[in-house]
Amino acid sequence: MDITYRLEQKRRVLGDFPGPKSLELAARRAASVAKGVASSVPVYVADADGGVIHDVDGNSFIDLGSGIAVTTVGASDAAVVGAVKEQVEHFTHTCFMVSPYEGYVAVAEKLNRLTPGEHEKRTVLFNSGAEAVENAVKIARVATGRDAVVAFDHAYHGRTNLTMGLTAKAMPYKHGFGPFAGEIYRAPMSYPFREENPQITGKEAAERAILLIQKQIGADQVAAIIIEPIQGEGGFIVPADGFLPRIAEFAKENGIVFIADEVQSGFCRTGEWFAVQHEGVVPDLITTAKGIAGGMPLSAVTGRAELLDAVHGGGLGGTYGGNPVACAAALAAIETMDSQDLRGRAREIEATVKRRLGALRDELGADSIVGDLRGRGAMLAIEFVKKGSATTTKEPDADATKKIAEYCLKEGVIILTCGTYGNVIRLLPPLVISDELLADGLDVLEAAIRANS
């Protein structure tokens, strides 16, 4: 890639950390910020660019998390910065529901063109992924006149009341926050590594879910089926080939709105604009956020015109939804993704990571803690199990996973954990990361895995 970085793209750990300035900020935080807001990294950011994050004490970390798949184009992409500066010089807000502006319309036009399918589309903009998901469900219920919504095991869809109901994992997302919204049902997911029958195909796994829907809910009662094409917080689970197409086909056969939650997997992250494109699936509605706007808060629901237009005037919206500054950032970020071919870059990252970590898995052998290596593009995961259980019980090893993440941080590499069992490391590097920086980060990760195997 031909990218000029603003900051030097090198890992640098000066000494013990958190350093004194981060510790001072942590003390201020403890006295002012709610304890319910947790951070996985105990250092405070001063600057970020490309694939590095600089903290307030002068350390430089390799960023393999991208703010949870947000800073796809880097945390200070020049085009995004320029677009934001230009927009704030004119106006920061008017509320599109009061005084509309071109930026909102331009983002909607762009999403209507980029998302899968040649049908006529409409888009509505919001602030967060959870807002997008919640509104997609609202749209589906109005359009179908039905109430039931089906989500899947290991799903994560957000932290609002409705989206917590859709989310599968209790701690920390749901614990103590109920009761949740009603008419939400859960179906079994295709999880190839943990299937009781390892020979089950994607289509057979889909039929298993469909049978549950038919018997326990009734297809004619279902407004929407919502699924992450690659599950995020649940462990970067890639369903077996054929699972998504059959679920989408079943939805179409029964007048059910098929919602693809691409909040984490969208915008070049998996090597395509959207993850559903790997199997040619065309959703009725698609929810997006995270990578959409280079770090600015923006989300969207895009889909079939007849579905979105079924909602009465004033039924969709929000004070900040489609903020003009965020819209300017989104247009610039999407242009960067296109001009720098970040879809292709994601596929290059996948090839590099899978080659390196696949070789490590082979070296450590079948009895190691490396249970599974999976993912698409630059949305990749390693699932860790108790040593010796990878081919038998596959007992999750959350302790080893935590220790590996801690080892990496001490060496100047930020990685994120996830998974229903807390035993998955997910790799989400900015797609603009250099080959040299990625290689250095993988060196550290490999050393961490060896040290804990």
N, C-alpha and C positions, 0 to 999 in steps of 0.2 A: 504494500500500500504506500502511496505517496502522500504522507501526512506530516505536516510540520507541527510538532508538539510545543506547547508553551512551557511546560515543565520538563526537566530531565526525567527520562523514563528509566529510573533505576531504583532498586530496593536499597534502603539505607536505615539501619537500626543503630542509633547512637549509644544506647545504654539501656538500663532498666526502664521499663515503662509499665504502667503509665508514668510519664514524666511529671515534673513539678507543676507545670501549667495545666496539664490535664487533671491532675489531682486537685488543683485549686478549683477548676471548673466543676469537678465532680462534687466537691463540697457545696458549692453554690447550688448545684442541681438538687442535691439531697434536701436543701432547705427550701426549694421553690417549686420543683417539678413533682407531680404525682408519682408515687412508687409503682403504680400500675403500668407505667411506660418503661419498658426495659430496653437495654441496648446490648448487643452481643459483643461489641468492641469497646473497651474502656478508655479509648483515646479520643480526643476532640480534634475535629478537622479544621485546618487552616486554609487548605487549597487542594484542588484536585484537577487533573487533566489527563486525557488519554487513559492509560491503565494504571495511574498512580494516585495515591491519596497522601498528602502531607499533613502531619498533625501539628499541633501548636508548639510542640517541643522540638521540632526539626526532624522527626523521623519521616521516612518515606516508605509507604506500604504498597505492595502490588495488590490491586483491586480485582479479586475474582468473584465479586458479588454484585457489582453494578447497582448498589442501592436496591437490591432485589429486582434485577432485570429492568431497571429504569434508565440508567445512563448508558444506553446502547451505543450512542454516538460519542460517549465521553461526557464527563461532568461539566465541561466548559467549552463545548464545540463552538468554534468561531462563528459559524453561520447562525447558530441558535443565539449566541450572545449578541450578535449584531442585530438580529431580528427583534429581540427583546428590547434592546436599547432604543431602536427606532420607534417601536410601539409605545413605550412608556413616555417618550417625548411628546406624544399626541394625546393619548388618554389611557388610563389604566383600567377603567371600568365605566360602563353605563348601565349594565344589565340588559342582555339581549331581549328579555321579555318586555323591556320598556323602550329602549332606543337601540335597535339592531345595528349591526355593522358587518362589513364584508368578510372579515377574518373568519367568523363563524360559518358563513356560507361556503367559503373557500375550503375549509377543513371538511365540511360535510361533502362537498363535491369530490374531494380527494379520497375520502373513505369510501364513498359510493363506487368509485372507480377501482380502488385497490382490493377491496374485499371480494371473496369468491362469488361467482355467479354473474350471469349476464342479464338477470331480471332487473326491473325498475326498483330502485332503492331509495330509502330515506335515512337520515341520520339525526340523532339528537345528542347533544353534548352535556356532560356533567363534570364532576371534579375528581371522583375516585372510582376505582374498580368496583367497590361494593355498591356505590350509587348506580353504576351502569347495570350491574346484575339485578339489583332490586327493581329498576325500571324496566328491564327486559321482561321480568316476570309480570309486572303490571301490564305491559303491552300484550303479552300472551294471554293473560286472563281476560282482558277486554275483548281482544280479537276473537277468542274462541268461545267466550261465555262459560268457560269451565274454571274449576278452582285448583285441582290437584297439580302438584309440581313434583317431578322425579329428579333426584340427584343421586350421586353414586358414593359407594364406600371410598374412603380416603380423600374425599373432595374438600377443597377449600374455596369459598366464594366470598368471604368478607366478614366484617365485624358488626354490621347493623343487625337489628333484630331478625329480619327476614333472612339475611345472608348467613347469620349464625345458625339458623335452622337448617340451611342448605349445607353448611360446613359439617364435616364428619367428626373432626377431632375435638374432644372435650377440653383438654388442658393444653394451652392456656386460653383458647378462644371462646369457649362456651361456659366454662365452669362458674356456677353461681349467677349467671346472667339470665336464666329463664324466668318465666315461661316464654317459649318461642312461638313464632307465627305458625298457624295451623295449615293443614292440607299439604304437608311436605312429607315425601316418602323417599326411602333409600333403596337403591338396587345394587346388586353385586357388580364390582368393577372387574375388568380383565387386568390381572396383575401377574404377568407371565412368571416372574421369579417365585411367587408364592402360591401358585395354583396347586391345589391338592392333586389334580390330574395334570401333570406337565405336558401331556399330549393334547390338551384341549385347544381348539383353534379359536381365533378371534370371533368367527361367526358363531361357533358353539357357545362361547362365553356370552355373546350378545343374546342368543336364544334363551339362555339361563335367566338373564335380566328381564327379557320380554315376558317370559312365563310368569315371573313374579308380578310384573306390572298388570298383566291380564287377570291373574287370579286374586291378587290382594287389593287392587285399586279399580281396575276396569279401564281399558284404553279409552273408552268414550267419556271418561271423567277427567282425563289428563289434559291440562292446558299446555304444559311444556315439559320437555326433558332437557335438562341442562347438564353439560359435561365439559370439563377441561380436556382438550384433545391430548395434551400431556399434563398430567396432574402436577401441580406445583408443590404446595406445602405438604401434600400427602406423600411425597417422595420421588418426584419426577418420574412417575409411573407412565410408561408408554404402553398403551393397550396393544394386544396382539393384532396383527394385520387382519382386517375384515370386521373388527368389532365396531368401529365408528360407522362405516358404511351401512352395516345392518341395522344399527340403532337409528340412524337417520332415515333409512328406508321404512322401518316400522313406524316412525313418527309421521312420515308423509302418508303412509297407507291409512292412518287413523286420525288425520286432521290435527295432529299434535305439533306444536311449535318446537322445532329443534334449535336449541340455543347453544352455540359454541362459546364458552368462556375462554377468550384468548387474552385475558388481562396480562398473564405472565408469558405466554408463549408467542404472542404476536409481534409484528414489526421486525422481521428478519431473524428473530432469535433462533429459530430452528432450521434456518437455511432456506426457508420460503417466507413470503410476507406473513403467512398465517399457517399454523401447524396443520389445520384440516386439509390443506392443499396437498400434503404428502400422500393422501389416499383419495384425492378428488372429491371430497365431501363438500357440499354446498349447504351451509346452515341457513335457516330461515332468519335468525337473528345472530349477530356476533357482538360480543362485548369486548372492548379494548380499553387499555389505560397504560400504566407503567411506561413502556418504551415510546409511547406516542409523541411525547413533547420534550425530549431531551432533559427531563428533570422537572419541568413545570407541571403543576397539577391539572390534569385533563383526562377525561374518559369519554367513551361514546357507546351508544347502541346504534348499530347499522343493520339494516335488513330490508325485507320485502316491503315495498311501499304500502301495500294494502294492509299490512299488519300495523305499521307505525301510524298510518293515517286513520286507523280505526279508533284511535284515542281522541276524545273530545278536546276542543280548543281549551288551553289552559291546564290540561291534565298532565302535561309533562313540562319539566323546567326546573329552575332553581336560581337563586340570586346570582351565584357565581358561575353557574354552568356555562362552559364555553367562554371563559374570561378572555378578553382580547389579547392580553399578553401571552397567555398560554396557547391561544390559537396561532399567534405569530411564531412562537417557538415550535409548535407542531409542524407547521408548513416548512420551516427551515430544517427541522430534524428529518422529516420524510425526504426532503431533497438531498440531504447528506446521505441517508441510507441508499437512495437510488444512485446518486452520482458516484459514490464510492463502492457500489456493489457489495453492500454489507450482507446480502444473502449469500453471495459467494464466499465472503470472508467467514461467515458462520460455518459453512461447510469445511473450509480449510481448518478452522479451529477444531471442529469435530474430528477430522482425520488425525490431527496432531495429538490431541488428548487421548483418543481411543488407541492410537498406536503406542503411545508412551505407557498409559496405564494398563493396557492389555498385556504388554510385555511384562510389566511388573507383576500382574496377576499370575501370568504363566510362570514367572520366576519363583514366586512365593508358593505356588502349588495349590492343589485343590483343598488342602486342609488349612489354608490361611484365613484371615479375617475378611478378606475381600470376597463378598458373596456375589455381587452383581455389578456390572458396568453397563450403563444404559444412557439413552437420551438421543436427541437429534440436534444438529447444529451446535450452537454454543449454549445449549440447555442440557447439561450432562450431569450424571450422578454416579456415585459409588455407594453401594449399600454394604454395610459391615455387619458381620455375624460373629458369634462366638467361634473361636478357633476350633476347626474340626467339624463344624456343623453345616458348612456350605452345601454339602450334597445330601444332608440328612434332615435334621430338624430346622435348619436355617434360623437358629435362635438369634434375635437381634442383639447387637452389642452397642448400646448407646454410650456406655462408658468409654470404650475405645474411640468412638466417633468424636466425643467431646475432647478427649486427650489429643487427637490428631488436629482438631481445629485450634486448640490452645498452643500446640507445638508450632503450627504454621504462623500464628499471630506473633509469637515471640521471635520468630525469624523474619517477620516483616511481610507476611502474606495474609490477606483477609479472605477467609472462606466462610461459607454459610452452611449450617446444618438444617435438616428438615426431616420429614417422614413421620408417619403415624406412630412409629416406634422410636423416633429420635435417633435413628441409626444410619442416616443418609447424609453424605456431604454432597452439596450441589455446587456445580461450577457454572457461573454466569458472568464470565469476563466481558468487559466492554468490547464490542465488535471492532473497535479501533485499536485494540491492544497490539503492540508490536510482537513479532515472532520471538525476539530476544527476551522480552519481558515475560511472555507466556512461558517460554522454556525455563526461565529462572523460577517462576512460580511453581511449575510442575516439578522441578528439582526438589524444592522444599517440601511439596506435598508427598512426593515419593519417599523422601527421607523420613517424614512423619509417619507414614504408613509402615515402613520398615521398623521404625523404633517401637511401634506399638503392636507388631505382629507376633 
